[in-house]
Amino acid sequence: MSLAAFVVGNGVSRKPIDLNQLKSKGKTYGCNALFREYSPDYLIAVDVKMIIEINNARYQHSNEVWTNPNKLYHRMTGFNFFNPTKGWSSGPTALHLASTHNNNEIYILGFDYKGLGEDNTVNNIYADTDNYKKSDAPATYSGNWERQTYSVIFNNPDKRYIRVLGENNFIPKQFTKLNNLKHISVVDFIEKFVN
């Protein structure tokens, strides 16, 4: 029986989850600046600025990091390159990688797809830090992330996906058509895996 896998995005809904508690429960696939505070089994970053930050920290020399090929990286060593590349954002690319491995049950954390508050501002744990928008900036358009996530789940009908919802409980409309995706609350996730 395979263990669960956890794909960790950086939406604020994952804030209450102690990621260290997941290490013994299955493989973790994290995105971008997550490496600043937690070392997932696989770190996925496709943004050039994030790859430069990761390289400057030399993180890829002691941890597995995946990215897309880029001519700017020709002098950098220690990275794993997607070939072929999907050309997607980091979160959906991490979900794709987890889906290519022997994981039958994949939990999706911090994929919020919606900005914060009435002003719809940036929904990211790392807002106001290097390589991220200011917290009062408008939220990034999420349509591409939604389509890419949908594509991964739709194309892997034998796998089971569980998306962990934060307080906003936002579910993109097209996700309701996926028979192999269900949603649970952060509270239920913590009760199952962290406590």
C-alpha positions as CSV (number, residue, x, y, z in Angstrom):
1,M,0.0,0.0,0.0
2,S,1.4,3.4,-1.0
3,L,1.5,6.3,1.4
4,A,-0.3,9.5,0.8
5,A,1.4,12.3,-1.0
6,F,1.1,16.0,-0.2
7,V,1.4,18.8,-2.8
8,V,2.1,22.0,-0.9
9,G,1.2,25.3,-2.5
10,N,1.6,28.6,-0.7
11,G,-1.9,29.9,-0.3
12,V,-2.6,31.1,3.2
13,S,-5.1,28.3,3.8
14,R,-2.2,26.0,4.7
15,K,-0.9,28.2,7.5
16,P,-2.4,26.2,10.4
17,I,-0.8,22.9,9.1
18,D,2.5,21.8,10.7
19,L,4.2,20.4,7.6
20,N,6.8,18.7,9.7
21,Q,4.1,16.3,10.9
22,L,3.6,15.1,7.3
23,K,7.2,13.7,6.8
24,S,6.3,10.3,8.2
25,K,2.9,10.1,6.4
26,G,4.1,10.3,2.8
27,K,6.1,12.3,0.2
28,T,5.9,16.0,0.1
29,Y,6.1,18.1,-3.1
30,G,6.5,21.8,-2.4
31,C,6.7,25.0,-4.4
32,N,9.0,28.0,-4.6
33,A,9.9,29.7,-1.4
34,L,8.7,26.8,0.8
35,F,12.3,25.8,1.0
36,R,13.0,28.8,3.2
37,E,11.2,27.1,6.1
38,Y,10.7,23.5,5.2
39,S,12.5,20.9,3.0
40,P,10.0,18.9,1.0
41,D,11.0,15.6,-0.6
42,Y,10.7,17.4,-4.0
43,L,10.9,21.2,-4.5
44,I,9.4,22.6,-7.7
45,A,10.1,26.1,-9.0
46,V,9.7,27.4,-12.5
47,D,10.1,31.1,-11.9
48,V,13.6,32.4,-12.9
49,K,13.9,34.6,-9.8
50,M,13.1,31.7,-7.5
51,I,15.6,29.5,-9.2
52,I,18.3,32.2,-8.7
53,E,17.3,32.4,-5.0
54,I,17.4,28.6,-4.6
55,N,20.8,28.5,-6.4
56,N,22.2,31.3,-4.3
57,A,21.2,29.3,-1.2
58,R,22.8,26.2,-2.8
59,Y,19.7,24.3,-1.7
60,Q,19.7,22.1,-4.8
61,H,23.0,20.5,-3.8
62,S,21.5,18.7,-0.8
63,N,17.8,18.5,-1.8
64,E,15.9,17.5,-4.9
65,V,14.8,20.5,-7.0
66,W,12.9,20.4,-10.3
67,T,12.5,23.2,-12.8
68,N,12.1,23.8,-16.5
69,P,15.2,24.1,-18.7
70,N,16.3,27.7,-19.3
71,K,19.4,29.1,-20.9
72,L,20.0,31.3,-17.9
73,Y,20.7,28.2,-15.8
74,H,23.6,26.9,-18.0
75,R,26.2,27.5,-15.3
76,M,24.0,26.2,-12.4
77,T,24.4,22.7,-11.3
78,G,22.3,20.3,-9.2
79,F,18.9,20.9,-10.7
80,N,16.6,18.3,-12.2
81,F,14.9,19.5,-15.4
82,F,11.4,18.5,-16.7
83,N,11.8,17.1,-20.2
84,P,9.5,17.8,-21.9
85,T,8.4,20.8,-19.9
86,K,4.7,21.5,-19.5
87,G,5.2,25.3,-19.4
88,W,2.9,25.5,-16.4
89,S,3.0,27.3,-13.0
90,S,4.9,25.7,-10.1
91,G,1.8,24.4,-8.2
92,P,0.2,22.5,-11.0
93,T,3.7,21.3,-12.1
94,A,4.2,19.9,-8.6
95,L,0.8,18.2,-8.8
96,H,1.8,16.7,-12.2
97,L,5.1,15.4,-10.8
98,A,3.3,13.8,-7.8
99,S,0.9,12.2,-10.2
100,T,3.7,10.6,-12.2
101,H,5.0,8.8,-9.0
102,N,3.5,5.9,-7.3
103,N,1.0,7.9,-5.3
104,N,-2.6,6.8,-5.3
105,E,-3.9,9.4,-2.8
106,I,-2.7,12.9,-3.3
107,Y,-3.6,15.8,-0.9
108,I,-3.5,19.3,-2.3
109,L,-2.7,22.0,0.3
110,G,-2.6,25.8,-0.2
111,F,-4.1,25.9,-3.7
112,D,-6.6,28.6,-2.9
113,Y,-7.4,30.1,-6.3
114,K,-8.9,33.2,-4.8
115,G,-7.5,36.4,-3.4
116,L,-8.0,37.6,0.2
117,G,-10.8,39.8,1.5
118,E,-13.2,42.1,-0.3
119,D,-10.3,43.8,-2.0
120,N,-9.1,40.4,-3.5
121,T,-5.5,40.9,-2.5
122,V,-2.6,38.5,-2.9
123,N,-3.2,35.2,-1.3
124,N,0.3,33.9,-0.6
125,I,2.2,33.1,2.6
126,Y,5.3,34.7,1.2
127,A,3.7,38.1,0.2
128,D,6.0,41.0,1.1
129,T,9.2,38.9,0.8
130,D,11.8,38.7,-1.9
131,N,10.4,37.5,-5.3
132,Y,6.8,37.9,-4.2
133,K,4.1,40.6,-4.6
134,K,3.2,43.0,-1.8
135,S,0.3,41.8,0.4
136,D,-1.9,44.7,-0.7
137,A,-1.4,44.0,-4.4
138,P,-4.3,42.6,-6.5
139,A,-4.4,38.8,-6.4
140,T,-2.8,37.0,-9.4
141,Y,-5.3,35.7,-12.0
142,S,-5.9,32.1,-11.1
143,G,-7.6,30.8,-14.3
144,N,-4.4,29.2,-15.6
145,W,-3.7,27.5,-12.3
146,E,-7.3,26.2,-12.3
147,R,-7.1,24.8,-15.9
148,Q,-3.7,23.2,-15.3
149,T,-4.8,21.6,-12.0
150,Y,-8.0,20.4,-13.7
151,S,-5.9,18.9,-16.5
152,V,-3.7,16.9,-14.1
153,I,-6.7,15.5,-12.2
154,F,-8.7,14.7,-15.3
155,N,-5.8,12.9,-17.0
156,N,-5.2,10.7,-13.9
157,P,-8.6,9.1,-13.3
158,D,-7.1,6.2,-11.3
159,K,-5.7,8.5,-8.7
160,R,-7.6,10.0,-5.8
161,Y,-7.1,13.8,-5.1
162,I,-8.2,15.5,-1.9
163,R,-8.0,19.3,-1.9
164,V,-7.8,20.9,1.5
165,L,-10.0,24.0,1.8
166,G,-9.4,27.1,3.9
167,E,-11.9,29.5,5.3
168,N,-13.1,30.8,1.9
169,N,-14.1,27.3,0.8
170,F,-13.7,28.3,-2.9
171,I,-14.1,25.5,-5.4
172,P,-13.7,26.4,-9.1
173,K,-16.8,25.4,-11.0
174,Q,-15.0,23.0,-13.4
175,F,-13.6,21.0,-10.4
176,T,-17.2,19.9,-9.6
177,K,-17.0,17.7,-12.8
178,L,-14.1,15.7,-11.5
179,N,-15.1,12.3,-10.0
180,N,-11.7,11.6,-8.5
181,L,-11.4,14.9,-6.6
182,K,-13.0,15.7,-3.2
183,H,-12.6,18.5,-0.8
184,I,-12.0,18.5,3.0
185,S,-11.5,21.3,5.5
186,V,-8.2,22.3,7.0
187,V,-9.6,21.2,10.4
188,D,-10.5,17.7,9.1
189,F,-7.0,17.4,7.5
190,I,-5.2,18.4,10.7
191,E,-7.3,15.9,12.7
192,K,-6.4,13.1,10.2
193,F,-2.7,13.8,9.7
194,V,-1.3,16.2,12.3
195,N,-2.9,15.5,15.7
